Amino acid sequence: MKKISIIVPCYKEEEALPYFWKETSQVAGKMSESFEDLSFEFIFVDDGSSDDTLKVLKKLAEENSSVKYISFSRNFGKEAAIYAGLQNSTGDYVAMMDADLQDPPSLLPEMYETLLQGEYDCVATRRVTRKGEPPIRSFFARQFYKLMRKISNADIVDGARDFRLMTRKMVDAILSVKEYNRFSKGIFGWVGFKTKWLEYENIERVKGETKWSFWKLLFYSIDGIVAFSTAPLAISSIAGIIFCIIAFLGIIFTIVRQLIWPGSSAFGWASTVCIILLVAGIQMFCIGILGQYLSKTYLEVKDRPIYIVREDNISEENK
């Protein structure tokens, strides 16, 4: 008998969860009727929500034996929630979905049929439009994907969502990547495996508000760049070399001018201060890049757990 595990990270999704469960469970029921020997398990990961998300999950678990939940001791972030869900999944195939219904459950049958053919190990989704998003956010998101494709060796597609269905072999490969600073979109591409992409237009949240502000997305993108590329280190090194050459040429020019026209040196204190500030700014920028890599290394070597569980109904079943 084949099983599909559906992992759903949740952070303050009290309002959206009933809508998500109603629609997704209907799709799962129809798939169980269409495909012989197919069952589902739902793993909801409460990422330290401060609302009644956990209460909703407990109620769903009481009413449906296929529902499992994991509740973190605090907010560890979506990446930790994804990892926890993957770790606790038991299905032959594993899907990841957001609870806000921006990932249409109606695509699940097509995704499953594609994997059954055996040609692909993963069926992933990407948005072809960003309708409803602030223009500045859409602009920077597109630039981020372009940059990542150029400077990293991970296959990151523009508009890619976390919504995907994977074989157990690919899930095991992802779990073998045990780094603390996780960037799942990069990890999915880094582990390889053949992926088919399904395109769809952007869908608005069914309820609630997005938890991703512009600044959170900005820092998240920096984490992705640092995790999957050393290009910034090379850029800082090249910038340092360029400024050394400029400084060397400037010294030669000053000496030659003084020898040819004695006493002709201009005061130019304002321009000198500007140059000093510019060079100092470049230095601080390069030090900041080094600091980012050093801080990630520091967090890795401390070997802290990626998440801590406060309560769940998975370990209880295993007793």
C-alpha positions, -999 to 999 in steps of 0.1 A, spaced: 0 0 0 13 34 -10 12 64 13 16 101 7 27 123 36 16 159 34 37 183 55 22 216 65 43 242 83 20 264 104 27 298 121 -4 317 133 -27 299 108 -57 295 131 -80 311 106 -67 294 75 -64 258 88 -102 248 86 -103 260 50 -71 241 42 -82 209 58 -116 210 41 -102 214 6 -71 192 10 -89 163 26 -115 163 -2 -87 160 -28 -71 133 -7 -104 114 -5 -109 115 -42 -73 103 -49 -78 74 -25 -109 64 -45 -91 68 -79 -58 51 -70 -59 16 -54 -41 11 -22 -33 48 -16 -35 64 19 -25 97 33 -10 111 65 -10 149 73 18 162 94 11 197 107 41 215 123 31 243 147 61 267 146 56 282 180 24 300 172 10 324 197 -26 320 186 -49 290 187 -32 271 159 -23 242 182 -58 239 195 -72 236 159 -46 209 151 -55 189 183 -91 190 173 -83 178 138 -62 150 152 -90 139 175 -114 137 146 -91 122 120 -65 95 127 -45 105 96 -36 139 112 -3 142 131 9 173 147 43 186 161 44 217 182 77 236 187 88 250 221 92 284 203 93 299 168 122 282 150 113 293 115 97 276 85 130 259 75 130 240 108 93 232 104 100 217 70 129 196 83 108 183 113 80 173 89 104 155 66 120 137 96 87 124 109 71 115 75 66 78 68 51 80 33 65 66 1 59 101 -13 61 133 6 44 166 -3 49 200 12 22 226 13 15 260 29 -17 262 51 -29 294 34 -41 276 3 -17 295 -20 -6 260 -29 -36 246 -48 -44 210 -35 -60 203 -69 -26 198 -84 -18 168 -62 -35 142 -85 -14 153 -115 18 154 -94 12 119 -81 4 105 -116 36 120 -129 57 103 -102 40 70 -108 54 70 -143 89 67 -128 106 93 -150 108 120 -123 117 120 -86 100 153 -78 71 174 -92 75 210 -81 55 241 -87 63 276 -97 43 308 -100 43 324 -134 27 356 -121 30 376 -89 -3 393 -90 -13 408 -57 23 412 -45 38 447 -39 58 457 -71 90 463 -51 88 429 -35 82 412 -69 111 431 -84 136 421 -58 124 385 -58 130 382 -95 165 397 -91 173 373 -63 165 343 -84 186 357 -113 215 363 -90 213 328 -74 213 311 -108 245 329 -117 265 326 -85 254 292 -70 255 256 -82 220 249 -69 191 247 -94 168 274 -82 139 283 -105 123 317 -106 89 317 -89 96 283 -73 73 274 -44 80 250 -15 49 231 -28 62 198 -43 57 161 -42 89 139 -38 98 103 -38 112 88 -6 147 85 -22 148 123 -27 135 130 8 162 108 23 188 127 4 174 160 17 175 147 53 211 137 48 219 174 46 219 182 83 232 217 83 218 241 109 214 271 85 189 257 61 177 271 28 153 245 15 149 259 -20 186 256 -25 188 222 -9 161 208 -32 182 219 -62 215 209 -47 206 173 -41 198 169 -77 172 143 -89 150 149 -119 122 175 -113 92 184 -134 78 219 -129 41 227 -129 32 263 -135 2 282 -121 -8 318 -115 -5 334 -81 -33 327 -56 -42 350 -27 -43 337 8 -76 323 19 -74 338 54 -50 357 76 -19 378 66 15 368 53 42 364 79 69 374 54 77 411 55 101 427 30 129 427 56 124 390 65 125 381 29 157 402 24 175 385 53 162 351 41 177 358 7 210 367 23 209 333 41 204 316 8 233 334 -9 257 327 20 245 290 22 250 282 -15 276 305 -29 311 318 -20 309 345 -48 305 374 -23 339 364 -8 355 365 -42 338 399 -49 352 414 -17 387 401 -26 384 416 -61 372 449 -47 402 450 -24 426 444 -52 410 471 -74 413 497 -46 449 487 -40 457 493 -76 438 526 -76 457 537 -45 491 527 -60 484 546 -93 472 576 -72 505 576 -53 526 574 -85 505 603 -100 510 624 -70 548 619 -69 552 625 -106 531 657 -105 551 670 -75 583 664 -94 572 681 -126 553 710 -109 568 716 -74 543 731 -50 514 725 -73 496 700 -50 460 711 -45 446 713 -10 415 691 -19 407 682 17 370 677 8 377 652 -20 402 634 2 377 630 30 351 616 4 377 591 -9 386 580 26 349 575 34 344 556 2 373 533 8 363 528 44 328 519 33 341 493 9 362 479 37 333 477 61 312 461 34 338 434 28 342 428 65 304 424 67 305 397 40 332 379 59 312 383 91 282 366 75 301 335 66 319 335 99 286 338 118 271 309 99 302 288 106 298 297 143 262 286 144 271 253 127 300 243 150 278 249 181 258 219 168 225 230 184 193 211 174 174 225 145 142 225 165 129 215 199 95 198 203 72 208 231 44 183 223 32 161 195 10 131 189 36 111 169 58 100 197 28 90 217 18 65 190 53 50 190 52 43 227 
